[in-house]
Amino acid sequence: MDTKYVVRGATVKCSNGSTTTNLNLPKSHGTYVNEKAVLNDHDCAPYSNVLPFGKCSKLDNKCVLALAPKWENAKDTTILKGSPTLLATSVLSCTVGGAITILDDGQQG
């Protein structure tokens, strides 16, 4: 099965967060799927691309985004603005201890 590209508005979840959130892409890279901007593996800026996930179970307090410098498992054979394209199977680590996964690639709706 072909893994789908992730676009602006995709739903993501942190393994330690209390809520889901949506990915944002303030400025498009110029590539679109279903008229929605596609993200790459460097689109992981805290509070810009990735918003907080409510309460963090590791901290027993509000989510503090301490994210890795890039998403893992991106499609390195499809380059978007110099970086691999984000896939629905990509994962982003938080140094607090969480794993951020994509619940919905955002292409529909």
Order of alpha helices (4+ residues) and beta strands (2+ residues): beta-beta-beta-beta-beta-beta-beta-beta-beta-beta
